[in-house]
């Protein structure tokens, strides 16, 4: 049995979950999300709009894996439309700055030129203190993807720790050359 798949998902007051065919429509105060779940493999049970549970029709090794994954995707969509997700990035280095210019994030990262990052739809980026970037959205996968793309512009290097890192991320530091 899937440990994650067995757990029921509680639906917050402001979120509506509707099943139509193979798609699940989730509407909340922060946005709308659509999920496709294979109804040939799984039964989706909505209890009076307060709880959702997902159960497999047959149990095999592959279906156990899909059961937990589909339950996690459904839970992430419900919490995303009600609370949202956020990631905080820190810029560390001399002269490293971030600023918002319209629909673009302007980054000064020690290159000979500024780097402009286009902000996708459904994502809000705010810059606090020029070195802290806050990424907010209702889709967990999209928030993580945007954070990853920004981090990949200048990943933290191991000698001085300069670069873009997530808040709380530990960087393995190396010792410099000895004489």
N, C-alpha and C positions, 0 to 999 in steps of 0.2 A: 504494500500500500504506500501511496505517496504521503509523506508527512505533511508537506505544504498543501497538497491538493485537498486533504480532508477538512482543513480549516474553513469555516464559513466566513464570508466577507460581509461586514456590516455596512449598510449604506447610510451616509449622513442625511440630515433632513432636507437640505437644498438640492440634492442630487437625484436625478431620475434615470432609471435603468429600464430600457425597453428591448425586448427580443423580437426581431422580425426576420424570419428565415434563418440564414447563417450569420447575420450581422447583429451585433449588440450596439445599441445607441446609448451613449452615456452623456447626459447633459447636466452641467453644473454651473455655478456662478462664474467660474473662470473660463469656461469654453465647452466645446462639444468634441467628443471622441467616438470613433467607430472602430469596432473590433470584429474580426472574422473568426468564428469558432466552428469547427467541423461538427455539425449536429449528428452525423452518422456515428461518430465515436463517443461523443459526450452528451449528457443531459444537463441542461441549465435550469435550475429551479430558483425562482424569485419568490420569496416569502413575504407577501403583503407590502412590498416596496421597502422592507427594512433589512433583509438579508438576501444574499445570493450564494448559492452553492453550486459547484460543478462536480458531476459524477460521471465516471466512464461507464459505457454500456457493457464492454467486455474488458477484462484485465489481462494485459500481456506486458512484456518488458518494455516495448516501445511506447505503449499507451501510458504507462506509469510516468515516463519521462515527460510526455506531452501534457499530462494531467497537471503536474506541478507548475510547468511553464505557463500554461493557459490561465491557471488560477492567479499566478503572479502578474501576468499582463493585465488581467481584469482588475486586480487590486490596485496596481499602479495607475490605471486609467481612472478609477474611482477617486483615489486620493489626489490625483493630479487635478481633476476638475473641481474638487472641493477646496483643497489647501494650496496646491501648486508645489513646484520644486524649485530649489535655488542652489546655485554653486557660487562660491566666492573665490576669486583668483587674486593672487598677490604678485606684484611686480617687484623684484628686488635687484638692484643694480644702480650705479651712479648715472643719473640722467634718464632713467627709465620712467616714462610717463604715459598715461592714457587719457584721452579726451573724446567726448562725443561730438560728432559733426553731422547733424541731420540723422540719416539712417545708416551712418558708418561709425565705426569705432576706430579712432586714430591712435596708433601706438608708436611711441618713440622708444626704440629698443637698442640703441647703440649702433644701428646700421647707418650707412651714409644717407639713407632715405627714410621717410616715415612709412609705416605699413598701415594701410586702410583695410579694415575688415567689415564686409557688408553684413548687417544684422538681418537674419531671416525672419519671416512672418511668424507670429506666435511667440516670439522671444523678446523680453525687455531687458536691456542692459543699462545699468547705472554705474557711474564712476564716482567713487568716494575717495577723497584725499589724493587724487591723481595716481595712486599706486594700488588701489583696491578696486577690482571690477566685480560687480554683482550681476549674475545671470539668473533671470527668473522666467519661468514658463510653466504651462500645465502638462506638457508632454515630457516625461522623464528621459526618454531616449534622445529627444531633440536637445534638451538642456545639456545632457552629458556630451553629446556630439559637438555642440558649439563650444563648450568648455575645452574639449579635447583639441579642436581646431585652433583655438586661440593659444593654447599651451604649446602646440607644435610649432608655432612661429618662432619661439625662442625658448626651448626646453632648458631647465636649470642645469648648469654645468657643475661637475663634482668638486672643483677646486675652490671656488669662491662662493658658489651657490647662486650666481647671477642668473636671472631668467624669470619665466612665468611659472608659478606653481600654485596648486590648490591650497586653500587655507588648511593648516594642520598636516600637510603632506611632509613627510620626513625625507630629506635628501641625504643619501650616503655620501659623506665627504671623504676626499682623498687627501693624503698628505703630499705637500709639494716636494720638489727636488731638494735633496740635501747635498751639502758640499763636503 
